[in-house]
Amino acid sequence: MTDLREEAAIVIRGVTKNYGSVQALKGVDLTVKRGEIFGLLGPNGAGKTTLIRLLTTLARPSGGELWVGGYRVDRHPVEVRRLIGVVPQVNNLEKELTGRENLLLHALLHRLPRQERRRRIEELLAYVGLEEWADRKVQVYSGGMARRLLIARALLHRPQILFLDEPTIGLDPPTRRRIWDLVQRLNQEGVTVFLTTHYIEEAESLCHRVGVIDGGKIIALGSPRELCARLGSFCVEFFAGEETRRFFFPSRAEARAYADNLPGDVTVRRTNLEDVFVELTGKVMG
Amino acid sequence: MGWVPLVLAMGLVWRRRWWRFLLGGLNRPLIFLALFAWNFGPSHQYLLFLVPGLVAMAAVSASYGDLVNWFTLRRTYFRVLDEYLLAPISTNSLLWGHVVAGGLKGLVVATLVYTVAWLAVREFHFSLLFWVQLAIVCLLFASLAVAVAMVANGDRQVLVFSNLVVFPMTFFCGTFFPVEHLPGALATLSWFLPLTAATYNLRLLAVEASCRWSWLGQSLAWCLAFYLLAYLLLVWRRQE
Protein backbone atom coordinates (compact mmCIF):
# COMPACT_ATOMS: atom_id res chain seq x y z
CA MET A 1 0.00 0.00 0.00
CA THR A 2 2.80 2.40 0.95
CA ASP A 3 4.50 1.65 -2.38
CA LEU A 4 1.35 2.38 -4.30
CA ARG A 5 0.95 5.71 -2.54
CA GLU A 6 4.47 6.65 -3.58
CA GLU A 7 4.33 5.25 -7.10
CA ALA A 8 0.88 6.29 -8.23
CA ALA A 9 0.14 9.87 -9.25
CA ILE A 10 -3.04 9.98 -7.18
CA VAL A 11 -4.36 7.67 -4.47
CA ILE A 12 -7.75 8.30 -2.85
CA ARG A 13 -8.92 6.10 0.02
CA GLY A 14 -12.35 6.26 1.62
CA VAL A 15 -12.74 9.99 1.07
CA THR A 16 -15.88 11.71 2.30
CA LYS A 17 -16.82 15.37 2.21
CA ASN A 18 -19.75 16.95 4.00
CA TYR A 19 -21.09 20.46 3.56
CA GLY A 20 -23.35 20.79 6.57
CA SER A 21 -25.95 18.06 6.23
CA VAL A 22 -25.17 17.52 2.54
CA GLN A 23 -22.80 14.64 1.81
CA ALA A 24 -20.98 15.61 -1.38
CA LEU A 25 -18.64 12.58 -1.41
CA LYS A 26 -19.58 9.27 0.18
CA GLY A 27 -16.41 7.21 0.43
CA VAL A 28 -14.43 7.55 -2.80
CA ASP A 29 -11.62 5.07 -3.59
CA LEU A 30 -9.51 5.68 -6.67
CA THR A 31 -5.96 5.29 -7.98
CA VAL A 32 -4.53 7.17 -10.96
CA LYS A 33 -1.28 5.90 -12.45
CA ARG A 34 1.58 8.19 -13.45
CA GLY A 35 1.44 9.20 -17.12
CA GLU A 36 -2.25 8.45 -17.41
CA ILE A 37 -5.10 10.64 -18.67
CA PHE A 38 -7.85 9.92 -16.22
CA GLY A 39 -11.35 11.25 -16.68
CA LEU A 40 -13.98 11.64 -14.01
CA LEU A 41 -17.32 11.53 -15.69
CA GLY A 42 -20.54 12.54 -14.04
CA PRO A 43 -23.54 14.85 -14.15
CA ASN A 44 -23.65 18.30 -12.54
CA GLY A 45 -23.54 18.02 -8.75
CA ALA A 46 -22.07 14.51 -8.78
CA GLY A 47 -19.01 15.55 -6.73
CA LYS A 48 -16.43 16.03 -9.51
CA THR A 49 -15.39 19.57 -8.61
CA THR A 50 -15.42 18.74 -4.89
CA LEU A 51 -12.97 15.90 -5.51
CA ILE A 52 -10.68 18.17 -7.54
CA ARG A 53 -10.77 20.81 -4.78
CA LEU A 54 -9.75 18.18 -2.23
CA LEU A 55 -6.93 16.87 -4.42
CA THR A 56 -5.59 20.35 -5.11
CA THR A 57 -5.52 21.43 -1.42
CA LEU A 58 -8.36 23.94 -1.88
CA ALA A 59 -10.57 22.04 0.58
CA ARG A 60 -10.14 19.38 3.25
CA PRO A 61 -11.88 16.03 3.33
CA SER A 62 -14.28 15.17 6.16
CA GLY A 63 -12.79 11.67 6.20
CA GLY A 64 -10.33 9.43 4.35
CA GLU A 65 -6.92 10.05 2.81
CA LEU A 66 -5.70 11.63 -0.42
CA TRP A 67 -2.17 11.23 -1.80
CA VAL A 68 -0.83 13.26 -4.71
CA GLY A 69 2.62 12.62 -6.19
CA GLY A 70 3.57 10.57 -3.14
CA TYR A 71 2.52 13.26 -0.61
CA ARG A 72 -0.44 13.06 1.71
CA VAL A 73 -2.46 16.14 0.77
CA ASP A 74 -3.55 17.26 4.25
CA ARG A 75 -0.06 16.88 5.73
CA HIS A 76 2.08 18.27 2.89
CA PRO A 77 -0.09 20.80 1.04
CA VAL A 78 2.83 23.03 0.00
CA GLU A 79 4.71 20.11 -1.58
CA VAL A 80 1.54 19.03 -3.37
CA ARG A 81 1.03 22.55 -4.75
CA ARG A 82 4.54 22.47 -6.23
CA LEU A 83 3.71 19.27 -8.13
CA ILE A 84 0.34 20.19 -9.55
CA GLY A 85 -1.15 22.55 -12.10
CA VAL A 86 -4.83 23.41 -11.95
CA VAL A 87 -7.14 24.60 -14.71
CA PRO A 88 -10.36 25.63 -12.93
CA GLN A 89 -13.84 25.41 -14.36
CA VAL A 90 -14.37 29.17 -14.13
CA ASN A 91 -12.14 31.74 -15.74
CA ASN A 92 -10.26 33.09 -12.73
CA LEU A 93 -7.70 35.14 -14.61
CA GLU A 94 -7.04 38.74 -13.54
CA LYS A 95 -9.19 40.47 -16.16
CA GLU A 96 -7.45 43.83 -15.93
CA LEU A 97 -4.05 42.31 -16.64
CA THR A 98 -2.74 41.20 -20.01
CA GLY A 99 -2.18 37.54 -20.84
CA ARG A 100 1.56 37.95 -20.32
CA GLU A 101 1.04 39.70 -16.97
CA ASN A 102 -1.25 36.91 -15.79
CA LEU A 103 1.53 34.43 -16.51
CA LEU A 104 4.05 36.69 -14.77
CA LEU A 105 1.78 36.83 -11.71
CA HIS A 106 1.69 33.03 -11.56
CA ALA A 107 5.46 32.83 -12.09
CA LEU A 108 5.99 35.21 -9.16
CA LEU A 109 3.66 33.20 -6.92
CA HIS A 110 5.55 30.03 -7.83
CA ARG A 111 8.93 31.74 -7.40
CA LEU A 112 10.36 30.99 -10.82
CA PRO A 113 13.86 32.52 -11.25
CA ARG A 114 13.82 35.69 -13.36
CA GLN A 115 15.55 34.24 -16.46
CA GLU A 116 13.47 31.08 -16.48
CA ARG A 117 10.34 33.18 -15.89
CA ARG A 118 10.79 35.11 -19.14
CA ARG A 119 11.76 32.09 -21.20
CA ARG A 120 8.95 29.95 -19.89
CA ILE A 121 6.29 32.63 -20.45
CA GLU A 122 7.33 33.06 -24.09
CA GLU A 123 7.50 29.29 -24.55
CA LEU A 124 4.00 28.74 -23.20
CA LEU A 125 2.42 31.65 -25.04
CA ALA A 126 3.70 30.01 -28.24
CA TYR A 127 2.59 26.57 -27.03
CA VAL A 128 -1.02 27.67 -26.66
CA GLY A 129 -0.91 29.97 -29.70
CA LEU A 130 -1.46 33.26 -27.90
CA GLU A 131 1.72 35.20 -28.81
CA GLU A 132 -0.18 37.84 -30.74
CA TRP A 133 -2.64 38.39 -27.90
CA ALA A 134 -0.09 38.31 -25.10
CA ASP A 135 -0.10 42.05 -24.46
CA ARG A 136 -3.84 42.59 -24.61
CA LYS A 137 -6.02 42.62 -21.51
CA VAL A 138 -7.68 39.31 -20.70
CA GLN A 139 -11.11 40.98 -20.60
CA VAL A 140 -11.08 41.08 -24.45
CA TYR A 141 -10.22 37.36 -24.79
CA SER A 142 -12.78 34.88 -26.13
CA GLY A 143 -13.77 31.89 -23.98
CA GLY A 144 -11.42 29.60 -25.90
CA MET A 145 -8.47 32.01 -25.62
CA ALA A 146 -9.02 32.42 -21.88
CA ARG A 147 -9.16 28.64 -21.50
CA ARG A 148 -5.85 28.26 -23.39
CA LEU A 149 -4.27 30.93 -21.21
CA LEU A 150 -5.52 29.08 -18.10
CA ILE A 151 -3.80 25.94 -19.39
CA ALA A 152 -0.58 27.87 -20.08
CA ARG A 153 -0.73 29.33 -16.57
CA ALA A 154 -1.20 25.90 -15.01
CA LEU A 155 1.85 24.59 -16.91
CA LEU A 156 4.19 27.47 -16.15
CA HIS A 157 5.93 25.86 -13.16
CA ARG A 158 6.25 22.48 -14.96
CA PRO A 159 3.75 20.45 -12.92
CA GLN A 160 3.89 16.66 -12.94
CA ILE A 161 0.15 16.33 -12.55
CA LEU A 162 -2.39 18.55 -14.28
CA PHE A 163 -5.96 18.90 -13.02
CA LEU A 164 -8.54 20.16 -15.49
CA ASP A 165 -12.02 20.85 -14.19
CA GLU A 166 -14.46 20.74 -17.12
CA PRO A 167 -11.78 22.05 -19.49
CA THR A 168 -14.02 22.55 -22.51
CA ILE A 169 -17.29 23.59 -20.94
CA GLY A 170 -19.06 26.24 -22.99
CA LEU A 171 -16.56 26.09 -25.87
CA ASP A 172 -17.40 25.64 -29.53
CA PRO A 173 -16.45 22.29 -31.17
CA PRO A 174 -13.28 23.49 -33.00
CA THR A 175 -11.91 25.12 -29.85
CA ARG A 176 -12.82 22.02 -27.85
CA ARG A 177 -10.80 19.86 -30.22
CA ARG A 178 -7.87 22.26 -30.01
CA ILE A 179 -7.90 21.91 -26.22
CA TRP A 180 -8.01 18.11 -26.57
CA ASP A 181 -4.92 18.23 -28.81
CA LEU A 182 -3.16 20.33 -26.19
CA VAL A 183 -4.01 17.86 -23.44
CA GLN A 184 -2.78 14.93 -25.52
CA ARG A 185 0.49 16.70 -26.35
CA LEU A 186 1.05 17.37 -22.68
CA ASN A 187 0.40 13.77 -21.78
CA GLN A 188 2.89 12.64 -24.42
CA GLU A 189 5.43 14.87 -22.71
CA GLY A 190 4.90 12.91 -19.48
CA VAL A 191 2.29 14.93 -17.60
CA THR A 192 -0.37 12.95 -15.74
CA VAL A 193 -3.79 14.42 -16.47
CA PHE A 194 -6.82 14.24 -14.20
CA LEU A 195 -9.86 15.82 -15.79
CA THR A 196 -13.52 16.08 -14.98
CA THR A 197 -16.10 16.30 -17.69
CA HIS A 198 -19.71 15.69 -18.41
CA TYR A 199 -19.04 15.40 -22.14
CA ILE A 200 -19.07 11.74 -23.18
CA GLU A 201 -17.09 12.40 -26.37
CA GLU A 202 -14.37 14.13 -24.38
CA ALA A 203 -13.95 11.20 -22.03
CA GLU A 204 -13.96 8.71 -24.91
CA SER A 205 -11.44 10.52 -27.09
CA LEU A 206 -9.01 11.64 -24.43
CA CYS A 207 -8.97 9.34 -21.45
CA HIS A 208 -7.04 6.13 -20.92
CA ARG A 209 -9.34 5.35 -18.01
CA VAL A 210 -12.62 6.76 -16.84
CA GLY A 211 -14.36 6.80 -13.47
CA VAL A 212 -18.09 7.37 -13.43
CA ILE A 213 -19.20 9.32 -10.38
CA ASP A 214 -22.77 9.82 -9.28
CA GLY A 215 -24.21 10.96 -5.98
CA GLY A 216 -20.74 11.27 -4.47
CA LYS A 217 -19.67 7.69 -5.28
CA ILE A 218 -17.55 6.10 -8.00
CA ILE A 219 -19.93 3.65 -9.59
CA ALA A 220 -17.74 2.36 -12.43
CA LEU A 221 -14.06 2.40 -13.28
CA GLY A 222 -12.06 1.24 -16.29
CA SER A 223 -11.00 2.13 -19.83
CA PRO A 224 -13.85 3.39 -22.06
CA ARG A 225 -13.61 0.12 -24.00
CA GLU A 226 -13.73 -2.01 -20.84
CA LEU A 227 -16.73 -0.16 -19.48
CA CYS A 228 -18.61 -0.59 -22.74
CA ALA A 229 -17.60 -4.25 -22.97
CA ARG A 230 -18.96 -4.91 -19.48
CA LEU A 231 -22.33 -3.77 -20.71
CA GLY A 232 -21.98 -5.41 -24.13
CA SER A 233 -19.96 -3.85 -26.93
CA PHE A 234 -22.93 -3.59 -29.32
CA CYS A 235 -26.24 -1.89 -28.77
CA VAL A 236 -29.60 -2.47 -30.41
CA GLU A 237 -31.69 0.68 -30.17
CA PHE A 238 -35.29 1.18 -31.19
CA PHE A 239 -38.30 3.32 -30.33
CA ALA A 240 -40.98 1.23 -28.64
CA GLY A 241 -44.21 3.22 -28.49
CA GLU A 242 -43.34 5.70 -25.73
CA GLU A 243 -39.60 5.45 -25.15
CA THR A 244 -36.36 4.45 -26.78
CA ARG A 245 -35.18 1.03 -25.62
CA ARG A 246 -31.67 -0.36 -25.78
CA PHE A 247 -30.34 -3.88 -25.50
CA PHE A 248 -26.66 -4.80 -25.32
CA PHE A 249 -24.78 -7.74 -26.84
CA PRO A 250 -21.16 -8.90 -26.73
CA SER A 251 -20.87 -9.20 -30.54
CA ARG A 252 -22.25 -7.46 -33.60
CA ALA A 253 -23.57 -10.78 -34.90
CA GLU A 254 -25.68 -11.36 -31.80
CA ALA A 255 -26.96 -7.79 -31.88
CA ARG A 256 -27.82 -8.08 -35.57
CA ALA A 257 -29.62 -11.39 -35.00
CA TYR A 258 -31.74 -9.83 -32.27
CA ALA A 259 -32.45 -6.72 -34.36
CA ASP A 260 -33.61 -8.78 -37.32
CA ASN A 261 -36.55 -10.05 -35.25
CA LEU A 262 -37.76 -6.56 -34.33
CA PRO A 263 -40.35 -4.61 -36.32
CA GLY A 264 -39.82 -0.97 -37.44
CA ASP A 265 -36.64 1.17 -37.41
CA VAL A 266 -33.90 -0.52 -35.44
CA THR A 267 -30.29 0.71 -35.05
CA VAL A 268 -27.33 -1.51 -34.33
CA ARG A 269 -24.28 0.45 -33.16
CA ARG A 270 -21.27 0.32 -30.84
CA THR A 271 -22.00 0.88 -27.17
CA ASN A 272 -20.70 4.23 -25.89
CA LEU A 273 -19.99 5.71 -22.47
CA GLU A 274 -23.32 7.46 -22.46
CA ASP A 275 -25.03 4.06 -22.60
CA VAL A 276 -22.85 2.94 -19.70
CA PHE A 277 -23.78 6.02 -17.72
CA VAL A 278 -27.50 5.78 -18.42
CA GLU A 279 -27.59 2.09 -17.56
CA LEU A 280 -25.66 2.61 -14.33
CA THR A 281 -27.44 5.67 -13.05
CA GLY A 282 -30.70 5.91 -14.90
CA LYS A 283 -29.79 9.53 -15.70
CA VAL A 284 -29.11 11.22 -19.04
CA MET A 285 -25.79 13.01 -19.57
CA GLY A 286 -25.16 16.49 -20.94
CA MET B 1 10.13 34.83 2.86
CA GLY B 2 7.34 33.05 1.01
CA TRP B 3 5.24 36.20 1.31
CA VAL B 4 7.50 38.42 -0.84
CA PRO B 5 6.32 37.01 -4.21
CA LEU B 6 2.77 37.56 -3.04
CA VAL B 7 3.43 41.26 -2.40
CA LEU B 8 5.09 41.55 -5.82
CA ALA B 9 2.15 39.76 -7.44
CA MET B 10 -0.37 42.06 -5.78
CA GLY B 11 1.75 45.05 -6.79
CA LEU B 12 1.52 43.85 -10.37
CA VAL B 13 -2.28 43.91 -10.21
CA TRP B 14 -2.45 47.25 -8.40
CA ARG B 15 0.06 48.84 -10.77
CA ARG B 16 -2.69 48.97 -13.37
CA ARG B 17 -4.94 51.13 -11.21
CA TRP B 18 -2.61 52.98 -8.88
CA TRP B 19 -4.27 56.28 -9.70
CA ARG B 20 -7.68 54.91 -8.66
CA PHE B 21 -6.51 53.78 -5.26
CA LEU B 22 -4.50 56.96 -4.70
CA LEU B 23 -7.43 59.20 -5.57
CA GLY B 24 -9.82 57.00 -3.58
CA GLY B 25 -7.57 57.07 -0.53
CA LEU B 26 -6.74 60.79 -0.67
CA ASN B 27 -10.24 61.95 -1.52
CA ARG B 28 -11.89 61.83 1.92
CA PRO B 29 -9.04 63.07 4.16
CA LEU B 30 -8.23 65.97 1.85
CA ILE B 31 -11.87 67.03 1.60
CA PHE B 32 -12.13 66.96 5.41
CA LEU B 33 -8.90 68.89 5.71
CA ALA B 34 -10.15 71.57 3.31
CA LEU B 35 -13.64 71.73 4.86
CA PHE B 36 -12.52 71.93 8.49
CA ALA B 37 -9.71 74.36 7.78
CA TRP B 38 -12.23 76.51 5.91
CA ASN B 39 -14.94 76.22 8.54
CA PHE B 40 -12.74 76.92 11.55
CA GLY B 41 -10.67 79.52 9.75
CA PRO B 42 -6.92 79.45 9.85
CA SER B 43 -6.98 77.95 13.37
CA HIS B 44 -3.45 76.75 13.73
CA GLN B 45 -4.14 74.79 16.90
CA TYR B 46 -7.02 72.87 15.39
CA LEU B 47 -5.01 71.91 12.31
CA LEU B 48 -2.29 70.58 14.60
CA PHE B 49 -4.98 68.46 16.25
CA LEU B 50 -6.81 67.48 13.07
CA VAL B 51 -4.00 66.41 10.72
CA PRO B 52 -2.75 63.36 12.68
CA GLY B 53 -6.39 62.22 12.95
CA LEU B 54 -6.80 62.56 9.20
CA VAL B 55 -3.57 60.63 8.66
CA ALA B 56 -4.98 57.82 10.83
CA MET B 57 -8.24 57.94 8.89
CA ALA B 58 -6.39 57.77 5.57
CA ALA B 59 -4.34 54.83 6.83
CA VAL B 60 -7.49 52.98 7.88
CA SER B 61 -9.50 53.56 4.72
CA ALA B 62 -6.61 52.78 2.32
CA SER B 63 -5.35 49.66 4.08
CA TYR B 64 -8.76 48.28 5.06
CA GLY B 65 -11.04 49.44 2.23
CA ASP B 66 -9.10 48.18 -0.77
CA LEU B 67 -7.98 44.90 0.77
CA VAL B 68 -11.40 43.90 2.07
CA ASN B 69 -12.90 44.42 -1.39
CA TRP B 70 -9.95 42.73 -3.09
CA PHE B 71 -10.29 39.65 -0.91
CA THR B 72 -14.07 39.41 -0.85
CA LEU B 73 -14.60 39.83 -4.59
CA ARG B 74 -11.74 37.51 -5.43
CA ARG B 75 -13.02 34.88 -3.04
CA THR B 76 -16.73 34.97 -3.72
CA TYR B 77 -17.16 36.34 -7.23
CA PHE B 78 -14.11 36.18 -9.50
CA ARG B 79 -12.66 33.09 -7.78
CA VAL B 80 -9.19 34.55 -8.41
CA LEU B 81 -8.28 33.85 -4.80
CA ASP B 82 -7.86 30.17 -5.71
CA GLU B 83 -4.84 31.16 -7.81
CA TYR B 84 -3.23 32.62 -4.68
CA LEU B 85 -4.33 29.68 -2.50
CA LEU B 86 -2.67 27.30 -4.96
CA ALA B 87 0.71 29.02 -4.66
CA PRO B 88 3.21 26.78 -2.82
CA ILE B 89 3.36 28.96 0.29
CA SER B 90 2.14 28.45 3.86
CA THR B 91 -1.11 29.94 5.20
CA ASN B 92 0.91 32.34 7.32
CA SER B 93 2.92 33.57 4.31
CA LEU B 94 -0.29 33.94 2.34
CA LEU B 95 -1.82 36.08 5.09
CA TRP B 96 1.32 38.08 5.83
CA GLY B 97 1.80 38.80 2.10
CA HIS B 98 -1.73 40.17 1.81
CA VAL B 99 -1.48 42.15 5.04
CA VAL B 100 1.87 43.67 4.07
CA ALA B 101 0.62 44.56 0.57
CA GLY B 102 -2.59 46.11 1.95
CA GLY B 103 -0.68 47.85 4.74
CA LEU B 104 1.86 49.31 2.29
CA LYS B 105 -0.95 50.89 0.32
CA GLY B 106 -2.31 52.44 3.50
CA LEU B 107 1.16 53.70 4.40
CA VAL B 108 1.62 55.32 0.97
CA VAL B 109 -1.74 57.12 1.12
CA ALA B 110 -1.30 58.23 4.75
CA THR B 111 2.20 59.51 3.95
CA LEU B 112 0.80 61.56 1.08
CA VAL B 113 -1.88 63.08 3.34
CA TYR B 114 0.73 63.89 5.97
CA THR B 115 3.03 65.44 3.38
CA VAL B 116 0.25 67.60 1.90
CA ALA B 117 -0.74 68.73 5.43
CA TRP B 118 2.90 69.44 6.24
CA LEU B 119 3.02 71.85 3.32
CA ALA B 120 0.30 73.87 5.11
CA VAL B 121 1.56 73.44 8.68
CA ARG B 122 5.30 72.99 8.76
CA GLU B 123 5.54 72.14 12.43
CA PHE B 124 4.97 68.42 12.20
CA HIS B 125 7.79 66.05 13.07
CA PHE B 126 8.86 63.12 10.91
CA SER B 127 10.21 60.82 13.62
CA LEU B 128 10.91 57.14 13.08
CA LEU B 129 8.42 56.14 15.76
CA PHE B 130 5.69 58.07 13.95
CA TRP B 131 6.15 55.75 10.96
CA VAL B 132 6.30 52.72 13.22
CA GLN B 133 2.99 53.71 14.83
CA LEU B 134 1.48 54.45 11.41
CA ALA B 135 2.67 51.10 10.04
CA ILE B 136 1.05 49.32 12.98
CA VAL B 137 -2.28 51.05 12.20
CA CYS B 138 -2.00 49.98 8.55
CA LEU B 139 -1.16 46.35 9.39
CA LEU B 140 -3.92 46.27 12.02
CA PHE B 141 -6.63 47.33 9.59
CA ALA B 142 -5.23 45.21 6.75
CA SER B 143 -5.55 42.21 9.10
CA LEU B 144 -9.11 43.25 9.94
CA ALA B 145 -9.82 43.45 6.20
CA VAL B 146 -8.76 39.82 5.68
CA ALA B 147 -10.76 38.69 8.73
CA VAL B 148 -13.91 40.44 7.49
CA ALA B 149 -13.44 39.10 3.95
CA MET B 150 -13.21 35.55 5.30
CA VAL B 151 -16.65 35.69 6.91
CA ALA B 152 -18.49 37.98 4.48
CA ASN B 153 -20.65 36.25 1.90
CA GLY B 154 -20.37 39.08 -0.58
CA ASP B 155 -19.57 42.72 -1.14
CA ARG B 156 -22.92 43.86 0.32
CA GLN B 157 -22.11 42.37 3.73
CA VAL B 158 -18.70 44.02 3.58
CA LEU B 159 -20.36 47.35 2.81
CA VAL B 160 -22.72 46.99 5.78
CA PHE B 161 -19.85 46.16 8.18
CA SER B 162 -17.70 48.97 6.82
CA ASN B 163 -20.49 51.54 7.05
CA LEU B 164 -21.73 50.45 10.48
CA VAL B 165 -18.43 49.71 12.22
CA VAL B 166 -15.24 50.79 10.47
CA PHE B 167 -16.27 54.15 9.02
CA PRO B 168 -17.94 55.44 12.26
CA MET B 169 -14.90 54.24 14.21
CA THR B 170 -12.70 56.64 12.27
CA PHE B 171 -14.85 59.51 13.62
CA PHE B 172 -15.07 58.45 17.26
CA CYS B 173 -11.45 57.61 17.97
CA GLY B 174 -10.11 61.09 18.54
CA THR B 175 -9.66 61.96 14.90
CA PHE B 176 -11.76 65.16 14.70
CA PHE B 177 -12.24 65.93 18.39
CA PRO B 178 -10.89 64.60 21.71
CA VAL B 179 -12.73 61.51 22.92
CA GLU B 180 -13.19 63.25 26.28
CA HIS B 181 -15.85 65.38 24.55
CA LEU B 182 -17.98 62.30 23.98
CA PRO B 183 -20.93 62.00 26.38
CA GLY B 184 -20.73 59.76 29.48
CA ALA B 185 -19.55 56.20 29.09
CA LEU B 186 -18.84 56.70 25.40
CA ALA B 187 -15.68 58.59 26.31
CA THR B 188 -14.40 55.59 28.25
CA LEU B 189 -15.68 53.05 25.74
CA SER B 190 -13.89 54.73 22.86
CA TRP B 191 -10.57 53.81 24.50
CA PHE B 192 -11.51 50.18 23.91
CA LEU B 193 -11.60 50.73 20.15
CA PRO B 194 -8.52 49.74 18.15
CA LEU B 195 -7.86 53.20 16.69
CA THR B 196 -8.05 55.56 19.69
CA ALA B 197 -4.68 54.92 21.31
CA ALA B 198 -2.99 54.89 17.89
CA THR B 199 -4.54 58.24 16.89
CA TYR B 200 -3.47 59.86 20.17
CA ASN B 201 0.05 58.49 19.84
CA LEU B 202 0.31 59.64 16.22
CA ARG B 203 -0.71 63.12 17.35
CA LEU B 204 1.84 63.13 20.16
CA LEU B 205 4.58 61.94 17.81
CA ALA B 206 3.63 64.39 15.05
CA VAL B 207 3.28 67.45 17.25
CA GLU B 208 5.73 66.85 20.10
CA ALA B 209 7.96 64.09 18.69
CA SER B 210 7.43 62.05 21.84
CA CYS B 211 5.92 58.60 22.19
CA ARG B 212 3.66 57.11 24.84
CA TRP B 213 4.70 53.49 24.96
CA SER B 214 1.44 52.26 26.49
CA TRP B 215 -0.47 53.59 23.48
CA LEU B 216 2.02 52.03 21.09
CA GLY B 217 1.75 48.74 22.98
CA GLN B 218 -2.04 48.92 22.94
CA SER B 219 -2.24 49.32 19.17
CA LEU B 220 0.39 46.62 18.71
CA ALA B 221 -1.74 44.27 20.81
CA TRP B 222 -4.79 45.08 18.66
CA CYS B 223 -2.71 44.41 15.55
CA LEU B 224 -1.58 41.02 16.81
CA ALA B 225 -5.11 40.11 17.89
CA PHE B 226 -6.58 40.97 14.47
CA TYR B 227 -3.74 39.17 12.71
CA LEU B 228 -4.41 36.05 14.77
CA LEU B 229 -8.13 36.33 14.09
CA ALA B 230 -7.49 36.68 10.34
CA TYR B 231 -5.14 33.68 10.45
CA LEU B 232 -7.68 31.47 12.22
CA LEU B 233 -10.44 32.50 9.81
CA LEU B 234 -8.20 31.87 6.80
CA VAL B 235 -7.36 28.39 8.13
CA TRP B 236 -11.07 27.79 8.70
CA ARG B 237 -11.89 28.84 5.12
CA ARG B 238 -9.14 26.62 3.74
CA GLN B 239 -10.52 23.63 5.63
CA GLU B 240 -14.06 24.22 4.51
Interface residues (C-beta under 8 A of the other chain):
Chain A: T56 T57 L58 A59 R60 V78 E79 R81 R82 I84 V86 P88 V90 N92 L93 E94 K95 E96 L97 E101 L104 L105 H106 L108 L109 H110 R111 R153
Chain B: P5 L6 L8 A9 L12 V13 R16 R17 F78 R79 V80 D82 E83 Y84 L85 L86 A87 P88 I89 S90 R238 Q239 E240
